[in-house]
């Protein structure tokens, strides 16, 4: 994070092993259930799109993959109004715990004038994590 940008960090404990969370973070049909429609592939350099229920499309590119530990990709939203356009990076870090897995998500790249997007990301990621927890609870 630079002085000009801010990050949203959301952390949560999940009562599931890292391998199960990893599948939900990297398999397109599972990503769609908790995050958005997508054409994700777990390959560094793969460009993919996330399509929100609100109709917006995020342009993404896989930057880092360390199975069961780290996943990072760009999260870019083009918009005519710079207050809504976003060039950011999302990084998931998985840490095994006695009860399951600690998942940390950091989305970095919010500019000072993007107060609405910054606040929306805080709320949105909490909702995404709730949906992820529900998916994990019913997935075998």
Z-matrix of the N, CA and C atoms (Angstrom, degrees):
N
C 1 1.453
C 2 1.526 1 108.57
N 3 1.314 2 117.03 1 131.96
C 4 1.457 3 120.96 2 177.59
C 5 1.522 4 109.13 3 -96.41
N 6 1.323 5 116.66 4 174.05
C 7 1.457 6 121.34 5 179.09
C 8 1.527 7 111.05 6 -63.83
N 9 1.334 8 117.47 7 -25.91
C 10 1.460 9 120.80 8 -177.24
C 11 1.523 10 113.27 9 -84.73
N 12 1.316 11 118.37 10 -14.26
C 13 1.466 12 119.93 11 -176.86
C 14 1.526 13 111.04 12 -125.66
N 15 1.335 14 113.55 13 162.31
C 16 1.459 15 120.38 14 177.65
C 17 1.522 16 109.22 15 -123.79
N 18 1.321 17 115.45 16 164.53
C 19 1.460 18 121.77 17 179.30
C 20 1.517 19 110.57 18 -122.44
N 21 1.315 20 114.97 19 148.31
C 22 1.456 21 122.58 20 169.67
C 23 1.523 22 105.99 21 -102.61
N 24 1.332 23 116.59 22 128.71
C 25 1.455 24 121.60 23 176.97
C 26 1.526 25 108.02 24 -122.73
N 27 1.325 26 115.90 25 127.38
C 28 1.455 27 121.82 26 175.40
C 29 1.524 28 106.67 27 -128.21
N 30 1.337 29 115.69 28 130.26
C 31 1.458 30 121.29 29 -179.27
C 32 1.515 31 109.05 30 -127.15
N 33 1.342 32 114.63 31 146.64
C 34 1.462 33 118.38 32 179.75
C 35 1.516 34 109.34 33 -157.28
N 36 1.318 35 115.32 34 146.27
C 37 1.466 36 121.59 35 173.42
C 38 1.522 37 108.25 36 -90.89
N 39 1.313 38 116.64 37 134.60
C 40 1.457 39 122.23 38 176.23
C 41 1.526 40 108.26 39 -119.34
N 42 1.320 41 117.22 40 138.00
C 43 1.462 42 122.13 41 -178.36
C 44 1.529 43 110.54 42 -85.51
N 45 1.324 44 115.66 43 47.61
C 46 1.460 45 122.06 44 -178.41
C 47 1.523 46 108.04 45 -142.80
N 48 1.331 47 117.93 46 151.07
C 49 1.465 48 120.47 47 179.92
C 50 1.531 49 111.75 48 -69.24
N 51 1.343 50 116.39 49 158.24
C 52 1.469 51 120.47 50 179.43
C 53 1.529 52 113.46 51 -53.94
N 54 1.331 53 117.66 52 -35.95
C 55 1.462 54 120.80 53 -178.16
C 56 1.534 55 111.14 54 -61.39
N 57 1.323 56 116.61 55 -38.42
C 58 1.465 57 120.52 56 -179.36
C 59 1.534 58 110.36 57 -70.95
N 60 1.330 59 117.12 58 -41.59
C 61 1.466 60 120.28 59 175.94
C 62 1.518 61 110.37 60 -63.57
N 63 1.322 62 116.80 61 -41.74
C 64 1.461 63 121.60 62 -179.10
C 65 1.529 64 111.19 63 -57.31
N 66 1.342 65 116.39 64 -43.39
C 67 1.470 66 119.69 65 178.13
C 68 1.529 67 109.81 66 -59.54
N 69 1.339 68 117.29 67 -43.42
C 70 1.473 69 120.90 68 -178.77
C 71 1.523 70 111.98 69 -67.47
N 72 1.323 71 116.91 70 -25.07
C 73 1.467 72 121.57 71 179.39
C 74 1.528 73 112.84 72 -86.35
N 75 1.344 74 117.23 73 -17.90
C 76 1.472 75 119.11 74 -170.64
C 77 1.527 76 115.54 75 -126.44
N 78 1.315 77 119.15 76 -5.76
C 79 1.461 78 120.29 77 178.56
C 80 1.529 79 108.74 78 -102.41
N 81 1.347 80 117.15 79 119.92
C 82 1.467 81 121.10 80 -173.08
C 83 1.524 82 115.58 81 -50.22
N 84 1.325 83 118.23 82 -43.65
C 85 1.468 84 119.62 83 -178.39
C 86 1.522 85 111.57 84 -66.45
N 87 1.327 86 117.54 85 -31.00
C 88 1.469 87 120.91 86 177.03
C 89 1.524 88 110.77 87 -78.93
N 90 1.328 89 117.74 88 -39.87
C 91 1.474 90 121.45 89 176.49
C 92 1.527 91 109.26 90 -56.93
N 93 1.318 92 116.37 91 -40.60
C 94 1.463 93 120.14 92 -179.27
C 95 1.531 94 111.62 93 -62.51
N 96 1.325 95 116.91 94 -32.99
C 97 1.464 96 120.15 95 -177.97
C 98 1.527 97 113.30 96 -69.78
N 99 1.340 98 117.69 97 -32.63
C 100 1.467 99 118.07 98 -176.34
C 101 1.529 100 113.52 99 -113.30
N 102 1.336 101 118.04 100 -19.56
C 103 1.463 102 120.73 101 -175.53
C 104 1.526 103 111.04 102 -117.85
N 105 1.319 104 117.48 103 -83.79
C 106 1.456 105 121.81 104 -178.35
C 107 1.522 106 110.27 105 -157.51
N 108 1.354 107 115.99 106 164.17
C 109 1.455 108 121.08 107 170.62
C 110 1.515 109 107.12 108 -59.45
N 111 1.350 110 116.61 109 147.68
C 112 1.464 111 119.07 110 -172.17
C 113 1.515 112 111.25 111 -162.54
N 114 1.341 113 114.51 112 168.79
C 115 1.463 114 121.40 113 170.26
C 116 1.532 115 107.86 114 -130.10
N 117 1.325 116 114.42 115 46.41
C 118 1.467 117 123.38 116 -177.90
C 119 1.530 118 111.13 117 -67.30
N 120 1.322 119 115.95 118 145.53
C 121 1.467 120 123.31 119 168.69
C 122 1.521 121 106.42 120 -140.85
N 123 1.328 122 117.54 121 134.14
C 124 1.461 123 120.79 122 -176.98
C 125 1.529 124 113.47 123 -77.10
N 126 1.338 125 114.78 124 65.65
C 127 1.462 126 121.65 125 -178.68
C 128 1.522 127 108.37 126 -135.52
N 129 1.317 128 117.22 127 127.24
C 130 1.464 129 120.73 128 178.76
C 131 1.522 130 109.25 129 -57.94
N 132 1.332 131 116.34 130 131.76
C 133 1.454 132 122.03 131 -179.29
C 134 1.518 133 113.83 132 92.76
N 135 1.341 134 117.61 133 -11.84
C 136 1.464 135 120.43 134 179.65
C 137 1.524 136 109.93 135 -66.44
N 138 1.318 137 116.12 136 127.05
C 139 1.465 138 122.03 137 176.20
C 140 1.522 139 108.08 138 -95.00
N 141 1.341 140 115.42 139 133.60
C 142 1.456 141 119.42 140 -178.70
C 143 1.523 142 110.04 141 -146.19
N 144 1.318 143 115.10 142 168.95
C 145 1.461 144 121.01 143 -179.99
C 146 1.521 145 109.51 144 -119.89
N 147 1.325 146 114.74 145 143.30
C 148 1.452 147 122.19 146 169.49
C 149 1.521 148 105.48 147 -112.06
N 150 1.318 149 117.11 148 128.62
C 151 1.462 150 121.55 149 -178.39
C 152 1.519 151 108.48 150 -113.29
N 153 1.324 152 115.85 151 116.77
C 154 1.457 153 121.30 152 -177.52
C 155 1.512 154 112.73 153 -79.48
N 156 1.332 155 115.34 154 156.76
C 157 1.467 156 120.92 155 176.42
C 158 1.519 157 110.52 156 -59.96
N 159 1.327 158 117.40 157 -24.72
C 160 1.461 159 124.04 158 -179.52
C 161 1.526 160 111.87 159 -81.59
N 162 1.349 161 116.85 160 0.18
C 163 1.450 162 120.66 161 175.34
C 164 1.516 163 114.94 162 95.06
N 165 1.319 164 117.34 163 -10.88
C 166 1.460 165 120.52 164 179.16
C 167 1.515 166 111.88 165 -75.72
N 168 1.336 167 115.62 166 152.57
C 169 1.458 168 121.66 167 179.33
C 170 1.521 169 109.13 168 -121.59
N 171 1.325 170 115.26 169 128.99
C 172 1.464 171 121.70 170 176.98
C 173 1.520 172 108.21 171 -101.93
N 174 1.330 173 116.25 172 133.62
C 175 1.460 174 121.78 173 175.11
C 176 1.521 175 107.67 174 -94.66
N 177 1.322 176 115.30 175 125.94
C 178 1.463 177 120.32 176 -173.83
C 179 1.530 178 110.65 177 -130.91
N 180 1.324 179 114.42 178 158.78
C 181 1.467 180 121.44 179 174.12
C 182 1.516 181 108.02 180 -145.96
N 183 1.329 182 116.27 181 131.78
C 184 1.462 183 121.27 182 179.74
C 185 1.528 184 108.87 183 -70.15
N 186 1.337 185 115.26 184 125.42
C 187 1.460 186 121.05 185 -178.38
C 188 1.524 187 113.14 186 -104.25
N 189 1.337 188 116.88 187 -36.98
C 190 1.465 189 120.23 188 -175.01
C 191 1.514 190 109.47 189 -149.85
N 192 1.333 191 114.87 190 138.48
C 193 1.461 192 121.22 191 174.46
C 194 1.517 193 108.03 192 -139.70
N 195 1.315 194 115.19 193 121.99
C 196 1.455 195 121.87 194 169.79
C 197 1.525 196 104.57 195 -129.70
N 198 1.354 197 117.36 196 98.19
C 199 1.463 198 120.58 197 -171.15
C 200 1.525 199 113.96 198 -45.41
N 201 1.330 200 113.44 199 133.77
C 202 1.468 201 124.36 200 178.32
C 203 1.518 202 113.87 201 67.89
N 204 1.349 203 117.47 202 5.77
C 205 1.468 204 120.09 203 -178.40
C 206 1.532 205 113.77 204 -129.34
N 207 1.345 206 117.43 205 -53.35
C 208 1.459 207 120.98 206 -172.35
C 209 1.531 208 111.15 207 -141.84
N 210 1.337 209 114.47 208 137.32
C 211 1.457 210 121.64 209 173.39
C 212 1.518 211 106.82 210 -139.42
N 213 1.323 212 116.80 211 128.66
C 214 1.461 213 120.65 212 -179.11
C 215 1.521 214 109.55 213 -137.28
N 216 1.352 215 115.21 214 137.95
C 217 1.456 216 119.84 215 175.33
C 218 1.516 217 110.72 216 -151.83
N 219 1.340 218 114.26 217 157.77
C 220 1.461 219 118.89 218 176.35
C 221 1.519 220 107.93 219 -71.31
N 222 1.328 221 114.54 220 156.08
C 223 1.475 222 122.22 221 -177.73
C 224 1.520 223 104.04 222 -142.25
N 225 1.321 224 116.35 223 88.50
C 226 1.464 225 121.37 224 -172.08
C 227 1.522 226 111.20 225 -116.02
N 228 1.322 227 114.74 226 133.62
C 229 1.456 228 121.33 227 178.99
C 230 1.516 229 108.32 228 -125.76
N 231 1.331 230 115.68 229 114.37
C 232 1.466 231 120.52 230 179.61
C 233 1.527 232 109.14 231 -82.38
N 234 1.322 233 115.60 232 136.17
C 235 1.467 234 120.75 233 179.01
C 236 1.525 235 108.35 234 -153.77
N 237 1.327 236 116.81 235 145.49
C 238 1.463 237 121.06 236 179.24
C 239 1.527 238 111.92 237 -63.38
N 240 1.321 239 117.05 238 -32.82
C 241 1.462 240 122.11 239 179.66
C 242 1.530 241 108.27 240 -91.57
N 243 1.356 242 118.42 241 117.19
C 244 1.462 243 120.87 242 -177.16
C 245 1.528 244 113.83 243 -59.16
N 246 1.319 245 117.76 244 -22.34
C 247 1.465 246 119.81 245 178.23
C 248 1.527 247 111.20 246 -68.14
N 249 1.345 248 116.31 247 -21.02
C 250 1.464 249 120.03 248 -178.95
C 251 1.522 250 113.39 249 -107.77
N 252 1.320 251 117.75 250 -23.81
C 253 1.455 252 120.28 251 176.10
C 254 1.515 253 109.19 252 -67.56
N 255 1.312 254 117.39 253 143.74
C 256 1.464 255 120.01 254 -175.54
C 257 1.517 256 110.36 255 -140.82
N 258 1.312 257 115.72 256 130.66
C 259 1.460 258 123.48 257 171.72
C 260 1.524 259 104.97 258 -117.07
N 261 1.326 260 117.27 259 105.58
C 262 1.455 261 119.13 260 -175.54
C 263 1.520 262 111.11 261 -141.74
N 264 1.317 263 115.05 262 173.81
C 265 1.459 264 122.94 263 177.59
C 266 1.517 265 108.21 264 -130.29
N 267 1.316 266 115.58 265 134.16
C 268 1.459 267 122.31 266 176.78
C 269 1.524 268 107.82 267 -109.50
N 270 1.339 269 115.96 268 130.11
C 271 1.457 270 120.99 269 178.38
C 272 1.524 271 109.39 270 -128.03
N 273 1.321 272 115.38 271 125.35
C 274 1.460 273 121.78 272 174.65
C 275 1.516 274 108.41 273 -102.97
N 276 1.327 275 116.69 274 131.78
C 277 1.461 276 121.72 275 177.00
C 278 1.527 277 107.87 276 -123.53
N 279 1.325 278 116.28 277 123.49
C 280 1.449 279 122.09 278 -179.55
C 281 1.523 280 109.20 279 -105.64
N 282 1.335 281 116.77 280 131.08
C 283 1.457 282 122.09 281 178.38
C 284 1.525 283 108.30 282 -129.14
N 285 1.349 284 116.81 283 119.34
C 286 1.466 285 118.70 284 178.57
C 287 1.533 286 110.56 285 -61.99
N 288 1.323 287 115.93 286 142.73
C 289 1.465 288 121.88 287 175.38
C 290 1.526 289 107.73 288 -130.48
N 291 1.323 290 116.45 289 171.59
C 292 1.470 291 120.50 290 179.10
C 293 1.523 292 111.00 291 -60.96
N 294 1.331 293 117.41 292 -33.01
C 295 1.460 294 121.71 293 -176.44
C 296 1.524 295 113.54 294 -97.07
N 297 1.323 296 118.58 295 -5.47
C 298 1.464 297 120.87 296 -178.31
C 299 1.513 298 112.81 297 155.79
N 300 1.347 299 116.27 298 -109.00
C 301 1.461 300 120.85 299 -176.40
C 302 1.525 301 110.41 300 -146.05
N 303 1.321 302 115.21 301 136.64
C 304 1.467 303 121.46 302 170.96
C 305 1.526 304 105.66 303 -94.35
N 306 1.343 305 116.15 304 123.09
C 307 1.466 306 121.05 305 179.11
C 308 1.519 307 108.72 306 -110.83
N 309 1.322 308 115.43 307 125.41
C 310 1.463 309 121.82 308 176.97
C 311 1.522 310 107.51 309 -116.46
N 312 1.338 311 116.04 310 128.52
C 313 1.450 312 121.64 311 176.08
C 314 1.521 313 107.29 312 -118.32
N 315 1.318 314 115.79 313 128.52
C 316 1.465 315 120.46 314 174.45
C 317 1.526 316 107.57 315 -123.31
N 318 1.332 317 115.03 316 125.88
C 319 1.465 318 120.56 317 173.27
C 320 1.515 319 106.15 318 -112.90
N 321 1.327 320 115.65 319 113.56
C 322 1.464 321 119.79 320 -177.03
C 323 1.518 322 110.87 321 -112.48
N 324 1.342 323 115.03 322 148.00
C 325 1.458 324 119.57 323 175.81
C 326 1.519 325 114.73 324 126.89
N 327 1.334 326 117.93 325 8.86
C 328 1.466 327 119.89 326 179.41
C 329 1.524 328 110.30 327 -77.92
N 330 1.325 329 116.30 328 124.96
C 331 1.465 330 121.14 329 177.98
C 332 1.528 331 109.45 330 -81.47
N 333 1.333 332 117.99 331 157.93
C 334 1.473 333 121.19 332 -177.12
C 335 1.522 334 114.44 333 -53.84
N 336 1.331 335 118.26 334 -35.96
C 337 1.463 336 120.27 335 -178.10
C 338 1.535 337 112.82 336 -77.61
N 339 1.332 338 117.28 337 -2.14
C 340 1.467 339 120.62 338 -177.50
C 341 1.532 340 111.58 339 -97.54
N 342 1.322 341 115.61 340 47.98
C 343 1.462 342 120.03 341 -178.20
C 344 1.527 343 112.54 342 -60.67
N 345 1.327 344 117.14 343 -40.97
C 346 1.465 345 120.27 344 -179.32
C 347 1.533 346 110.61 345 -66.63
N 348 1.307 347 117.58 346 -44.19
C 349 1.468 348 121.15 347 179.14
C 350 1.526 349 110.63 348 -64.67
N 351 1.328 350 116.85 349 -39.69
C 352 1.465 351 122.19 350 179.76
C 353 1.528 352 109.70 351 -62.71
N 354 1.334 353 116.43 352 -48.58
C 355 1.463 354 120.80 353 178.67
C 356 1.518 355 111.70 354 -64.75
N 357 1.324 356 115.98 355 -40.43
C 358 1.458 357 120.32 356 178.46
C 359 1.520 358 112.25 357 -63.27
N 360 1.329 359 116.94 358 -37.08
C 361 1.463 360 120.57 359 178.83
C 362 1.530 361 110.52 360 -66.23
N 363 1.331 362 117.22 361 -40.99
C 364 1.472 363 120.02 362 177.00
C 365 1.522 364 110.24 363 -55.85
N 366 1.324 365 116.51 364 -51.90
C 367 1.463 366 121.59 365 -178.53
C 368 1.524 367 111.23 366 -67.45
N 369 1.333 368 116.34 367 -42.82
C 370 1.459 369 121.10 368 -177.32
C 371 1.510 370 113.10 369 -62.34
N 372 1.336 371 117.56 370 -45.87
C 373 1.465 372 120.05 371 -178.79
C 374 1.518 373 111.35 372 -65.62
N 375 1.332 374 118.30 373 -34.57
C 376 1.458 375 119.93 374 175.79
C 377 1.535 376 110.48 375 -62.94
N 378 1.339 377 116.41 376 -41.50
C 379 1.468 378 120.16 377 177.23
C 380 1.531 379 110.96 378 -66.41
N 381 1.333 380 116.76 379 -41.59
C 382 1.464 381 120.00 380 178.06
C 383 1.529 382 110.31 381 -60.19
N 384 1.334 383 117.41 382 -43.11
C 385 1.462 384 120.92 383 -179.36
C 386 1.530 385 110.78 384 -65.82
N 387 1.324 386 117.80 385 -34.96
C 388 1.461 387 120.58 386 176.36
C 389 1.530 388 109.80 387 -64.35
N 390 1.315 389 116.95 388 -43.59
C 391 1.466 390 121.03 389 177.39
C 392 1.528 391 111.07 390 -65.42
N 393 1.331 392 117.12 391 -37.07
C 394 1.463 393 121.47 392 176.66
C 395 1.523 394 110.05 393 -62.38
N 396 1.328 395 117.17 394 -44.36
C 397 1.462 396 121.40 395 179.45
C 398 1.530 397 110.48 396 -61.35
N 399 1.323 398 116.97 397 -41.66
C 400 1.475 399 121.29 398 178.38
C 401 1.527 400 110.84 399 -64.22
N 402 1.334 401 116.50 400 -41.80
C 403 1.468 402 120.50 401 177.38
C 404 1.522 403 110.53 402 -61.28
N 405 1.324 404 117.27 403 -47.32
C 406 1.453 405 121.33 404 -178.13
C 407 1.524 406 111.40 405 -62.69
N 408 1.315 407 116.67 406 -35.80
C 409 1.466 408 120.86 407 -178.86
C 410 1.530 409 111.87 408 -66.13
N 411 1.348 410 117.13 409 -32.23
C 412 1.462 411 118.64 410 -177.80
C 413 1.533 412 113.08 411 -99.47
N 414 1.328 413 117.82 412 -13.50
C 415 1.467 414 121.24 413 -179.40
C 416 1.530 415 110.21 414 -82.37
N 417 1.298 416 115.42 415 139.55
C 418 1.471 417 119.94 416 -179.44
C 419 1.505 418 111.23 417 -75.33
